Amino acid sequence: MIANAVFVATLIFLALGFWLMHALHFLVPWRSLILHTYLKSIAVYAALLFANILGLTIWIERKFFLRDAGRKLKHFDQEIHTGKSELSAEILSRFSDEEEPL
Protein backbone atom coordinates (compact mmCIF):
# COMPACT_ATOMS: atom_id res chain seq x y z
CA MET A 1 0.00 0.00 0.00
CA ILE A 2 2.84 2.41 0.82
CA ALA A 3 4.57 1.71 -2.51
CA ASN A 4 1.37 2.42 -4.41
CA ALA A 5 0.84 5.63 -2.45
CA VAL A 6 4.41 6.79 -3.16
CA PHE A 7 3.95 6.00 -6.85
CA VAL A 8 0.66 7.93 -7.09
CA ALA A 9 2.05 10.84 -5.05
CA THR A 10 5.09 11.01 -7.32
CA LEU A 11 2.89 11.09 -10.41
CA ILE A 12 0.74 13.88 -8.97
CA PHE A 13 3.81 15.81 -7.82
CA LEU A 14 5.45 15.53 -11.25
CA ALA A 15 2.22 16.58 -12.98
CA LEU A 16 2.03 19.64 -10.73
CA GLY A 17 5.69 20.40 -11.42
CA PHE A 18 5.27 20.20 -15.20
CA TRP A 19 2.13 22.34 -15.06
CA LEU A 20 3.97 24.91 -12.92
CA MET A 21 6.92 24.98 -15.33
CA HIS A 22 4.53 25.63 -18.19
CA ALA A 23 2.64 28.32 -16.28
CA LEU A 24 5.80 30.14 -15.19
CA HIS A 25 7.76 29.98 -18.44
CA PHE A 26 8.02 33.80 -18.47
CA LEU A 27 10.46 33.58 -15.51
CA VAL A 28 13.10 31.66 -17.52
CA PRO A 29 15.35 34.74 -18.04
CA TRP A 30 15.68 35.10 -14.24
CA ARG A 31 16.04 31.37 -13.50
CA SER A 32 19.59 31.52 -12.15
CA LEU A 33 18.80 34.48 -9.88
CA ILE A 34 15.64 32.82 -8.52
CA LEU A 35 17.34 29.47 -7.92
CA HIS A 36 20.39 31.06 -6.32
CA THR A 37 18.27 33.16 -3.97
CA TYR A 38 15.32 30.89 -3.17
CA LEU A 39 16.52 27.31 -3.75
CA LYS A 40 16.34 26.34 -0.07
CA SER A 41 12.81 27.73 0.32
CA ILE A 42 11.65 26.06 -2.88
CA ALA A 43 13.12 22.71 -1.78
CA VAL A 44 11.47 22.89 1.65
CA TYR A 45 8.12 23.82 0.09
CA ALA A 46 8.42 21.00 -2.46
CA ALA A 47 9.25 18.46 0.27
CA LEU A 48 6.27 19.58 2.38
CA LEU A 49 4.00 19.49 -0.67
CA PHE A 50 5.13 15.96 -1.51
CA ALA A 51 4.59 14.86 2.10
CA ASN A 52 1.07 16.28 2.06
CA ILE A 53 0.25 14.63 -1.27
CA LEU A 54 1.63 11.33 0.06
CA GLY A 55 -0.48 11.62 3.19
CA LEU A 56 -3.56 12.36 1.10
CA THR A 57 -2.99 9.37 -1.17
CA ILE A 58 -2.45 7.05 1.82
CA TRP A 59 -5.66 8.34 3.39
CA ILE A 60 -7.59 7.83 0.14
CA GLU A 61 -6.21 4.31 -0.29
CA ARG A 62 -7.11 3.38 3.28
CA LYS A 63 -10.56 4.96 3.01
CA PHE A 64 -11.60 3.35 -0.28
CA PHE A 65 -9.43 0.26 -0.79
CA LEU A 66 -9.28 -1.12 2.77
CA ARG A 67 -12.94 -0.50 3.57
CA ASP A 68 -13.88 -4.16 4.05
CA ALA A 69 -10.52 -5.46 5.24
CA GLY A 70 -11.71 -6.32 8.76
CA ARG A 71 -14.72 -8.23 7.49
CA LYS A 72 -12.60 -10.12 4.97
CA LEU A 73 -9.99 -11.02 7.57
CA LYS A 74 -12.67 -12.24 9.96
CA HIS A 75 -14.10 -14.46 7.22
CA PHE A 76 -10.62 -15.79 6.42
CA ASP A 77 -9.98 -16.47 10.13
CA GLN A 78 -13.25 -18.40 10.40
CA GLU A 79 -12.31 -20.50 7.36
CA ILE A 80 -8.97 -21.39 8.90
CA HIS A 81 -10.42 -22.41 12.27
CA THR A 82 -13.29 -24.47 10.81
CA GLY A 83 -10.94 -26.38 8.51
CA LYS A 84 -12.95 -25.53 5.38
CA SER A 85 -10.11 -23.81 3.61
CA GLU A 86 -7.71 -24.82 0.87
CA LEU A 87 -4.62 -23.99 2.91
CA SER A 88 -1.84 -26.47 3.32
CA ALA A 89 -1.65 -28.67 6.39
CA GLU A 90 1.49 -26.85 7.56
CA ILE A 91 -0.29 -23.48 7.68
CA LEU A 92 -3.33 -25.00 9.36
CA SER A 93 -1.14 -26.62 12.02
CA ARG A 94 0.67 -23.34 12.62
CA PHE A 95 -2.61 -21.49 13.18
CA SER A 96 -4.00 -24.20 15.43
CA ASP A 97 -0.87 -23.97 17.63
CA GLU A 98 -1.44 -20.23 18.14
CA GLU A 99 -4.96 -20.71 19.55
CA GLU A 100 -3.79 -21.02 23.14
CA PRO A 101 -5.89 -18.87 25.49
CA LEU A 102 -4.28 -15.96 27.30
C-alpha positions in Angstrom: 0.0 0.0 0.0 2.8 2.4 0.8 4.6 1.7 -2.5 1.4 2.4 -4.4 0.8 5.6 -2.4 4.4 6.8 -3.2 3.9 6.0 -6.9 0.7 7.9 -7.1 2.0 10.8 -5.0 5.1 11.0 -7.3 2.9 11.1 -10.4 0.7 13.9 -9.0 3.8 15.8 -7.8 5.4 15.5 -11.3 2.2 16.6 -13.0 2.0 19.6 -10.7 5.7 20.4 -11.4 5.3 20.2 -15.2 2.1 22.3 -15.1 4.0 24.9 -12.9 6.9 25.0 -15.3 4.5 25.6 -18.2 2.6 28.3 -16.3 5.8 30.1 -15.2 7.8 30.0 -18.4 8.0 33.8 -18.5 10.5 33.6 -15.5 13.1 31.7 -17.5 15.4 34.7 -18.0 15.7 35.1 -14.2 16.0 31.4 -13.5 19.6 31.5 -12.1 18.8 34.5 -9.9 15.6 32.8 -8.5 17.3 29.5 -7.9 20.4 31.1 -6.3 18.3 33.2 -4.0 15.3 30.9 -3.2 16.5 27.3 -3.8 16.3 26.3 -0.1 12.8 27.7 0.3 11.7 26.1 -2.9 13.1 22.7 -1.8 11.5 22.9 1.7 8.1 23.8 0.1 8.4 21.0 -2.5 9.2 18.5 0.3 6.3 19.6 2.4 4.0 19.5 -0.7 5.1 16.0 -1.5 4.6 14.9 2.1 1.1 16.3 2.1 0.3 14.6 -1.3 1.6 11.3 0.1 -0.5 11.6 3.2 -3.6 12.4 1.1 -3.0 9.4 -1.2 -2.4 7.0 1.8 -5.7 8.3 3.4 -7.6 7.8 0.1 -6.2 4.3 -0.3 -7.1 3.4 3.3 -10.6 5.0 3.0 -11.6 3.3 -0.3 -9.4 0.3 -0.8 -9.3 -1.1 2.8 -12.9 -0.5 3.6 -13.9 -4.2 4.1 -10.5 -5.5 5.2 -11.7 -6.3 8.8 -14.7 -8.2 7.5 -12.6 -10.1 5.0 -10.0 -11.0 7.6 -12.7 -12.2 10.0 -14.1 -14.5 7.2 -10.6 -15.8 6.4 -10.0 -16.5 10.1 -13.3 -18.4 10.4 -12.3 -20.5 7.4 -9.0 -21.4 8.9 -10.4 -22.4 12.3 -13.3 -24.5 10.8 -10.9 -26.4 8.5 -13.0 -25.5 5.4 -10.1 -23.8 3.6 -7.7 -24.8 0.9 -4.6 -24.0 2.9 -1.8 -26.5 3.3 -1.7 -28.7 6.4 1.5 -26.9 7.6 -0.3 -23.5 7.7 -3.3 -25.0 9.4 -1.1 -26.6 12.0 0.7 -23.3 12.6 -2.6 -21.5 13.2 -4.0 -24.2 15.4 -0.9 -24.0 17.6 -1.4 -20.2 18.1 -5.0 -20.7 19.5 -3.8 -21.0 23.1 -5.9 -18.9 25.5 -4.3 -16.0 27.3 
